[in-house]
Amino acid sequence: MSLAAIGLLIIVAGLMAYVRLAPTDAAKWHIPLTPRPAAIATPSLDVVRNLGNGAYVDLPLPPVEAWAALARLDAIAMATARTRRLAGSVAEGHVTWETRSLIWGFPDYTTAEITEMGLTLYARQRFGSRDAGVNAARLSDWLARL
């Protein structure tokens, strides 16, 4: 193996280690969704809206149904591979989960919050500027299982 190939492998291994081991500041990702963050300024009722680097959806539900949906969503999220609860709880009405990609371990953060409208979900990536629809696909999958 050439010196250049060994150097490249060391760089790739270093990047993978950084992505997997970089500390996560839960306060940065467990953000309140009311008032709405600028990225999700307009409601997206019952339709997962792809933002390019994430996705969101507003589920217009009466309060009792919103709380029940959040509890079911928490169970679905916790049953999803490579997903953990980062912050919050169903009892608080505000939960953020971290889901990591299989090979590189890239973290994505999904926040769900009980809102005036019902339940709002906001998923976004930590690294990069495009997520190739991964967050929208995850939200769509979780909603299909609700």
NURO-937662 format. One line per field, with one value per atom (N, C-alpha, C): chain; residue in one letter; x negated, y, z. Coordinates in steps of 0.2 Angstrom, whole numbers, plus 2048, in hexadecimal, padded with zeros to 3 digits. Each point is the difference from the previous one (the first is absolute). Layout:
% NURO-937662
cadena: A / ...
residuo: A / ...
east: X / ...
north: Y / ...
up: Z / ...
This chain:
% NURO-937662
cadena: A / A / A / A / A / A / A / A / A / A / A / A / A / A / A / A / A / A / A / A / A / A / A / A / A / A / A / A / A / A / A / A / A / A / A / A / A / A / A / A / A / A / A / A / A / A / A / A / A / A / A / A / A / A / A / A / A / A / A / A / A / A / A / A / A / A / A / A / A / A / A / A / A / A / A / A / A / A / A / A / A / A / A / A / A / A / A / A / A / A / A / A / A / A / A / A / A / A / A / A / A / A / A / A / A / A / A / A / A / A / A / A / A / A / A / A / A / A / A / A / A / A / A / A / A / A / A / A / A / A / A / A / A / A / A / A / A / A / A / A / A / A / A / A / A / A / A / A / A / A / A / A / A / A / A / A / A / A / A / A / A / A / A / A / A / A / A / A / A / A / A / A / A / A / A / A / A / A / A / A / A / A / A / A / A / A / A / A / A / A / A / A / A / A / A / A / A / A / A / A / A / A / A / A / A / A / A / A / A / A / A / A / A / A / A / A / A / A / A / A / A / A / A / A / A / A / A / A / A / A / A / A / A / A / A / A / A / A / A / A / A / A / A / A / A / A / A / A / A / A / A / A / A / A / A / A / A / A / A / A / A / A / A / A / A / A / A / A / A / A / A / A / A / A / A / A / A / A / A / A / A / A / A / A / A / A / A / A / A / A / A / A / A / A / A / A / A / A / A / A / A / A / A / A / A / A / A / A / A / A / A / A / A / A / A / A / A / A / A / A / A / A / A / A / A / A / A / A / A / A / A / A / A / A / A / A / A / A / A / A / A / A / A / A / A / A / A / A / A / A / A / A / A / A / A / A / A / A / A / A / A / A / A / A / A / A / A / A / A / A / A / A / A / A / A / A / A / A / A / A / A / A / A / A / A / A / A / A / A / A / A / A / A / A / A / A / A / A / A / A / A / A / A / A / A / A / A / A / A / A / A / A / A / A / A / A / A / A / A / A / A / A / A / A / A / A / A / A / A / A / A / A / A / A / A / A / A / A
residuo: M / M / M / S / S / S / L / L / L / A / A / A / A / A / A / I / I / I / G / G / G / L / L / L / L / L / L / I / I / I / I / I / I / V / V / V / A / A / A / G / G / G / L / L / L / M / M / M / A / A / A / Y / Y / Y / V / V / V / R / R / R / L / L / L / A / A / A / P / P / P / T / T / T / D / D / D / A / A / A / A / A / A / K / K / K / W / W / W / H / H / H / I / I / I / P / P / P / L / L / L / T / T / T / P / P / P / R / R / R / P / P / P / A / A / A / A / A / A / I / I / I / A / A / A / T / T / T / P / P / P / S / S / S / L / L / L / D / D / D / V / V / V / V / V / V / R / R / R / N / N / N / L / L / L / G / G / G / N / N / N / G / G / G / A / A / A / Y / Y / Y / V / V / V / D / D / D / L / L / L / P / P / P / L / L / L / P / P / P / P / P / P / V / V / V / E / E / E / A / A / A / W / W / W / A / A / A / A / A / A / L / L / L / A / A / A / R / R / R / L / L / L / D / D / D / A / A / A / I / I / I / A / A / A / M / M / M / A / A / A / T / T / T / A / A / A / R / R / R / T / T / T / R / R / R / R / R / R / L / L / L / A / A / A / G / G / G / S / S / S / V / V / V / A / A / A / E / E / E / G / G / G / H / H / H / V / V / V / T / T / T / W / W / W / E / E / E / T / T / T / R / R / R / S / S / S / L / L / L / I / I / I / W / W / W / G / G / G / F / F / F / P / P / P / D / D / D / Y / Y / Y / T / T / T / T / T / T / A / A / A / E / E / E / I / I / I / T / T / T / E / E / E / M / M / M / G / G / G / L / L / L / T / T / T / L / L / L / Y / Y / Y / A / A / A / R / R / R / Q / Q / Q / R / R / R / F / F / F / G / G / G / S / S / S / R / R / R / D / D / D / A / A / A / G / G / G / V / V / V / N / N / N / A / A / A / A / A / A / R / R / R / L / L / L / S / S / S / D / D / D / W / W / W / L / L / L / A / A / A / R / R / R / L / L / L
east: 7FC / 804 / 7FC / 801 / 7FC / 801 / 7FB / 801 / 806 / 802 / 805 / 807 / 800 / 806 / 801 / 7FA / 800 / 802 / 7FE / 802 / 807 / 803 / 807 / 804 / 7FE / 804 / 800 / 7FA / 7FF / 805 / 801 / 804 / 807 / 802 / 807 / 802 / 7FB / 802 / 800 / 7FC / 801 / 806 / 803 / 806 / 806 / 800 / 805 / 800 / 7FA / 7FF / 803 / 7FF / 803 / 807 / 803 / 807 / 804 / 7FD / 802 / 7FF / 7FB / 7FE / 801 / 801 / 801 / 806 / 7FF / 805 / 806 / 806 / 806 / 803 / 801 / 803 / 808 / 803 / 807 / 804 / 7FE / 803 / 801 / 7FB / 7FF / 806 / 801 / 805 / 807 / 800 / 807 / 803 / 802 / 802 / 808 / 802 / 808 / 802 / 806 / 803 / 805 / 801 / 805 / 7FC / 7FF / 802 / 7FC / 802 / 7FD / 7F9 / 7FB / 7FA / 801 / 7FB / 801 / 800 / 7FC / 800 / 807 / 805 / 806 / 806 / 7FE / 805 / 807 / 801 / 807 / 802 / 807 / 802 / 800 / 7FF / 801 / 805 / 806 / 805 / 800 / 7FF / 801 / 7FB / 7FC / 7FB / 7F9 / 7FC / 7F9 / 7FD / 7FD / 7FD / 7F8 / 7FD / 7F9 / 7FD / 7FB / 7FC / 7F9 / 7FE / 7FA / 7FB / 800 / 7FB / 804 / 807 / 804 / 807 / 805 / 807 / 804 / 807 / 804 / 807 / 805 / 807 / 803 / 806 / 805 / 806 / 801 / 806 / 806 / 805 / 805 / 805 / 7FF / 803 / 803 / 806 / 802 / 7FB / 800 / 7FB / 7FF / 806 / 7FF / 7FD / 802 / 7FD / 7F9 / 7FE / 7F9 / 7FC / 802 / 7FC / 7FF / 806 / 800 / 7FB / 800 / 7FC / 7F8 / 7FF / 7F9 / 7FE / 804 / 7FE / 7FF / 804 / 7FF / 7F9 / 7FF / 7FB / 7F9 / 800 / 7FA / 7FF / 805 / 7FF / 7FD / 802 / 7FE / 7F9 / 7FE / 7F9 / 7FC / 801 / 7FC / 7FF / 805 / 7FF / 7FC / 7FE / 7FD / 7F8 / 7FD / 7F9 / 7FC / 7FB / 7FB / 803 / 806 / 803 / 800 / 7FF / 801 / 803 / 803 / 803 / 7FB / 7FF / 7FB / 802 / 806 / 802 / 808 / 803 / 807 / 803 / 807 / 804 / 807 / 804 / 807 / 804 / 7FE / 804 / 7FF / 7FA / 7FF / 803 / 802 / 803 / 7FB / 7F9 / 7FB / 7FA / 7FF / 7FB / 7FB / 7FA / 7FB / 7FC / 800 / 7FD / 7FA / 7FB / 7FA / 800 / 7FF / 800 / 7F9 / 7FC / 7FA / 800 / 7FC / 800 / 7FC / 801 / 7FD / 7F8 / 7FD / 7F9 / 7FC / 802 / 7FC / 802 / 806 / 803 / 802 / 801 / 803 / 806 / 800 / 806 / 805 / 806 / 806 / 804 / 803 / 804 / 808 / 804 / 807 / 804 / 803 / 803 / 808 / 803 / 808 / 802 / 805 / 803 / 807 / 804 / 807 / 800 / 804 / 801 / 808 / 801 / 807 / 804 / 7FC / 803 / 801 / 7FC / 801 / 7F9 / 7FC / 7FA / 7FB / 7FB / 7FB / 7FA / 7FD / 7FA / 7FB / 7FA / 7FB / 7F9 / 7FE / 7FA / 7FB / 7FA / 7FA / 7FA / 7FB / 7F9 / 7FC / 7FA / 7FB / 7FB / 7FD / 7FB / 802 / 7FD / 802 / 805 / 802 / 805 / 806 / 7FF / 805 / 801 / 806 / 801 / 803 / 800 / 803 / 807 / 804 / 806 / 801 / 7FA / 800 / 805 / 800 / 804 / 808 / 801 / 807 / 803 / 7FB / 802 / 801 / 7FC / 801 / 807 / 801 / 806 / 806 / 800 / 805 / 801 / 7FB / 800 / 803 / 7FE / 803 / 807 / 802 / 807 / 804 / 7FE / 803 / 802 / 7FB / 801 / 804 / 802 / 804 / 807
north: 7FA / 806 / 806 / 805 / 806 / 805 / 804 / 805 / 804 / 802 / 804 / 7FD / 7F9 / 7FD / 7FF / 7FF / 800 / 806 / 806 / 807 / 801 / 7FE / 800 / 7FC / 7FA / 7FC / 804 / 803 / 803 / 806 / 804 / 805 / 7FE / 7FB / 7FE / 7FD / 7FC / 7FE / 805 / 806 / 805 / 804 / 801 / 803 / 7FC / 7F9 / 7FC / 800 / 800 / 801 / 807 / 805 / 806 / 800 / 7FE / 800 / 7FC / 7FA / 7FB / 803 / 803 / 802 / 807 / 804 / 808 / 800 / 804 / 800 / 804 / 7FE / 803 / 805 / 806 / 805 / 7FF / 7FD / 7FE / 807 / 805 / 806 / 804 / 7FE / 803 / 7FD / 7F9 / 7FC / 800 / 800 / 7FF / 807 / 803 / 807 / 800 / 805 / 801 / 801 / 7FD / 801 / 806 / 802 / 806 / 805 / 806 / 802 / 7FC / 800 / 7FC / 803 / 7FB / 802 / 803 / 804 / 803 / 7FB / 7FA / 7FB / 7FD / 800 / 7FD / 805 / 806 / 806 / 7FF / 7FC / 7FF / 7F9 / 800 / 7F9 / 7FB / 7FA / 7FB / 7FA / 801 / 7FC / 7F9 / 7FB / 7F9 / 7FE / 804 / 7FF / 801 / 7FB / 801 / 804 / 806 / 805 / 7FF / 7FF / 7FF / 807 / 801 / 806 / 800 / 7FA / 7FF / 7FE / 803 / 7FD / 7FE / 7FE / 7FE / 800 / 7FF / 7FF / 802 / 802 / 801 / 7FF / 7FF / 7FF / 802 / 803 / 802 / 7FB / 7FD / 7FC / 803 / 803 / 803 / 7FB / 800 / 7FB / 804 / 7FD / 803 / 7FE / 804 / 7FE / 7F9 / 7FD / 7F9 / 7FB / 801 / 7FC / 802 / 806 / 802 / 7FD / 800 / 7FC / 7F9 / 7FD / 7F9 / 7FE / 805 / 7FF / 801 / 804 / 801 / 7FA / 7FD / 7FA / 7FA / 7FF / 7FB / 802 / 806 / 802 / 7FE / 802 / 7FE / 7F9 / 7FC / 7F8 / 7FE / 803 / 7FF / 802 / 806 / 803 / 7FB / 7FE / 7FC / 7F9 / 7FE / 7FA / 800 / 806 / 801 / 7FF / 7FC / 7FF / 806 / 800 / 805 / 807 / 7FF / 806 / 800 / 806 / 801 / 806 / 800 / 807 / 804 / 806 / 805 / 804 / 802 / 805 / 800 / 802 / 801 / 7F9 / 801 / 7FA / 801 / 7FB / 800 / 804 / 7FF / 804 / 808 / 802 / 807 / 802 / 7FC / 802 / 802 / 7FE / 803 / 7FB / 7FC / 7FB / 801 / 7FF / 800 / 7F9 / 7FD / 7FA / 801 / 7FC / 800 / 7F9 / 800 / 7FA / 801 / 7FB / 800 / 7FB / 802 / 7FC / 7FA / 7FB / 7F9 / 800 / 803 / 7FF / 805 / 806 / 806 / 802 / 7FF / 802 / 808 / 802 / 807 / 801 / 805 / 801 / 805 / 7FE / 804 / 801 / 805 / 802 / 801 / 7FD / 801 / 802 / 806 / 802 / 800 / 7FE / 800 / 804 / 804 / 805 / 800 / 800 / 802 / 807 / 802 / 807 / 802 / 807 / 802 / 7FC / 7FF / 7FC / 7F9 / 7FD / 7F9 / 7FD / 7FD / 7FD / 802 / 803 / 802 / 7FC / 7FE / 7FC / 803 / 801 / 803 / 7FC / 7FE / 7FB / 804 / 7FF / 804 / 7FC / 802 / 7FD / 804 / 7FD / 804 / 802 / 7FC / 801 / 801 / 804 / 801 / 805 / 801 / 804 / 7FD / 7FA / 7FC / 7F9 / 7FE / 7F9 / 7FB / 801 / 7FC / 7FD / 804 / 7FD / 7FB / 7FF / 7FB / 802 / 806 / 803 / 7FF / 802 / 800 / 7F9 / 7FB / 7F9 / 7FD / 802 / 7FE / 802 / 807 / 803 / 7FC / 7FF / 7FD / 7F8 / 7FD / 7F9 / 800 / 805 / 800 / 802 / 804 / 802 / 7FA / 7FD / 7FA / 7FB / 7FF / 7FB / 803 / 806 / 803 / 7FD
up: 800 / 800 / 800 / 7FC / 7FF / 806 / 801 / 806 / 7FF / 7FA / 7FE / 802 / 7FF / 802 / 807 / 804 / 807 / 803 / 7FD / 802 / 800 / 7FA / 7FE / 805 / 802 / 805 / 807 / 802 / 806 / 800 / 7FB / 800 / 800 / 7FC / 800 / 807 / 803 / 807 / 805 / 7FF / 805 / 7FF / 7FA / 7FF / 803 / 7FF / 802 / 808 / 803 / 807 / 803 / 7FC / 802 / 800 / 7FA / 7FF / 806 / 802 / 805 / 807 / 801 / 807 / 802 / 7FB / 802 / 805 / 805 / 806 / 7FD / 802 / 7FE / 806 / 7FE / 804 / 800 / 804 / 800 / 800 / 803 / 800 / 7F9 / 7FC / 7F9 / 7FC / 801 / 7FC / 803 / 806 / 804 / 800 / 7FB / 7FF / 801 / 802 / 800 / 7F9 / 7FE / 7FA / 800 / 806 / 800 / 805 / 7FD / 7F9 / 7FB / 7FA / 7FB / 7FE / 7FF / 7FE / 7F8 / 7FE / 7FA / 7FA / 801 / 7FB / 7FF / 805 / 7FF / 801 / 7FD / 802 / 7FE / 7FA / 7FE / 802 / 802 / 801 / 7FA / 801 / 7FB / 803 / 7FF / 803 / 7FD / 804 / 7FE / 7FA / 7FE / 7FA / 802 / 800 / 801 / 7FB / 803 / 7FB / 801 / 7FA / 7FF / 800 / 804 / 801 / 7FC / 7FE / 7FD / 805 / 806 / 805 / 806 / 7FF / 805 / 7FD / 805 / 7FE / 806 / 7FF / 806 / 7FD / 805 / 7FF / 806 / 7FF / 805 / 800 / 805 / 801 / 804 / 7FC / 804 / 803 / 807 / 804 / 806 / 803 / 806 / 806 / 805 / 805 / 803 / 801 / 803 / 7FA / 7FA / 7FB / 7FF / 800 / 7FF / 806 / 806 / 805 / 7FF / 7FE / 7FE / 7FA / 7FB / 7FA / 802 / 805 / 802 / 804 / 804 / 804 / 7FB / 7FB / 7FB / 7FC / 7FE / 7FC / 804 / 806 / 804 / 800 / 801 / 7FF / 7F9 / 7FB / 7F9 / 800 / 802 / 7FF / 804 / 806 / 804 / 7FE / 7FB / 7FD / 7FA / 7FD / 7FA / 801 / 7FC / 800 / 801 / 805 / 801 / 802 / 804 / 802 / 808 / 803 / 807 / 802 / 805 / 803 / 802 / 7FD / 802 / 806 / 800 / 805 / 800 / 805 / 801 / 802 / 800 / 801 / 7FE / 7FF / 7FE / 805 / 807 / 805 / 7FF / 7FE / 7FF / 7F9 / 7FC / 7F9 / 7FC / 801 / 7FC / 800 / 7FA / 800 / 7FA / 801 / 7FB / 800 / 7FA / 7FF / 7FB / 801 / 7FC / 7FC / 7F9 / 7FC / 7FC / 800 / 7FD / 7FA / 7FB / 7FA / 801 / 7FC / 801 / 800 / 7FB / 7FF / 803 / 7FE / 803 / 807 / 801 / 807 / 800 / 7FA / 800 / 804 / 805 / 804 / 7FC / 801 / 7FE / 806 / 801 / 806 / 7FE / 804 / 7FE / 807 / 800 / 805 / 7FF / 805 / 800 / 806 / 7FE / 806 / 7FF / 806 / 800 / 7FF / 7FB / 7FE / 800 / 7FF / 800 / 7FA / 7FB / 7FA / 801 / 805 / 801 / 802 / 7FA / 801 / 7FB / 801 / 7FB / 800 / 7FB / 7FF / 7FC / 802 / 7FC / 801 / 7FA / 7FF / 7FC / 803 / 7FC / 801 / 7FC / 800 / 804 / 803 / 803 / 7FC / 7FB / 7FC / 7F9 / 7FC / 7F9 / 7FE / 7FA / 7FE / 7FC / 7FF / 7FC / 803 / 801 / 803 / 7FC / 7F9 / 7FB / 802 / 804 / 802 / 805 / 804 / 805 / 806 / 802 / 805 / 7FE / 7FA / 7FE / 800 / 7FD / 800 / 807 / 805 / 807 / 803 / 7FF / 802 / 7FD / 7F9 / 7FD / 802 / 802 / 802 / 807 / 805 / 806 / 800 / 7FC / 800 / 7FD / 7FB / 7FD / 806 / 805 / 805 / 806 / 800 / 806 / 800
